[in-house]
Amino acid sequence: MSGPMETIVIVGAGQAGFQAAASLREAGFSGRLTLVGEEAALPYQRPPLSKAYLAGKTDARGLLLRQESFFAEHRIEHRPGTRVTAIDRAGRSVRLSDGEDLSYDHLILATGTRNRALPVPGADLDGVRQLRSLDDADALRAAIEGIHRIVVVGAGFIGLEFAAVCAARGLSVTVIEAAERVMARAVSPETSEAFRAFHEEAGVTFLFGAGVTAIEGEGGRAVAVRTADGQSLPADLVLVGIGVVPNQELAEEVGLAVRDGIEIDAFLATSDPAISAIGDCVRFPSRFASGMPGGDRVRIESVQNAVDQGRCLAARLTGRPAAYDAVPWFWSDQGPRKLQIAGLAAPSDASVLRRAGAGFSVFRFRDGALTAVESVDRPADHMAARRLLAAGKRLTPEQAGDPGFDLKALATG
């Protein structure tokens, strides 16, 4: 387009959308800025929902990314409880669920993801729940009062975090996982084994290699989970946590490329120069994905990625373009244990274990090059790993496995 950019519309008021809006103002964008979000609440943090919020260690106000006054002070027009139902690329406008049309000079899609549905009979029974939103968390907090038996379907981050909260309350928790270990897609066998042991010590029971064939009910309510081998596991509540799918339909409907996410380039742009996309909903090129089974393009579900992409895009839209090159990192608090991951590892990457005190780190290598580090209660290792990966410094497997080797010196030198 010619002339100054006067109007930006952001679709999605999660971490990525909020960060883009805040960073645009910080970078000097002075035009009209509209943030459209489906949820009624102000933008908030999702990670604590399955941990501190469920455990009662924080309240809804403590989840907020900013208080309401921030949006007024920074002239961010927040549209809560509103969906974008269609995009008119030719006319550069979006249609809202209330029938209003919003024009844009630039459109940012930060549509996030939604939980994957459990495709079995009975999945819609009362007592079968998921955890994605503040409303979901509120419903779960109420639901676990006065019950005893909980079945969790899926041993990923959300399922294990929820299991830890429930086990700490003295509830009976069984986790069903189709894979042969916990967090199988995210971590090494060594880290999986450690967390299985942590959870079992807390009283959680696991069923691995088990498929769910049905949720059994009585009077419209779930009472048991049926597995492929014929077991019927009694349940007062069933939490389903089997992953997410990207909200890419808006982009797909208007001819933008999608493939398990909205396809973008290194500058976070779609094939339409007036539309960018960021956050959990996008697939983008990354040097950290080089050599991975899916090639050098990746879709990442993390707060870090959402925040960094929001900042990177704001810089480009205000005249300071740079390719996105942030180190991916993740974390998960499960009971008293904190898992931190830097980088991206393939399932076949080699593992080198480094123990120190009560914690440990697993360094992952591919063809002798460091690809990722999984740290458990070892924050110093995690910070060093992020610096090493960002700078591309060489760490040998022998150095990684030597507890006397000074990782910090290598990372900062």
ABEGO torsion letter per residue (X at the ends): XBEBBABBBBBEABAAAAAAAAAAAAAGBABBBBBBBABABBBBBAAAAABAAAAGABBAAAABABBAAAAAAAGBBBBBGBBBABBBAAAGBBBBAAGBBBBBABBBBBAEBBBBBBBBBGAABBGBBBBABAAAAAAAAAAABGBABBBBBEABAAAAAAAAAAAAAGBBBBBBBABABBGAAABBAAAAAAAAAAAAAAGBBBBBGBBBABBBBBGGBBABBBBAAGBBBBBABBBBBAEBBBBAAAAAAAGBBBBGEBBBBAAGBBABAABBBBEAABBBBBAAABGBAAEABBBBBBAAAAAAAAAAAAAAAAGBBBBBABBBBBBBBBEABBBBBBEBBBAABBBBBBBBEABBBBBBBBGGBBABBBBBGBAAAAAAAAAAAAAGBBBBAAAAABAABBAAAAAAX
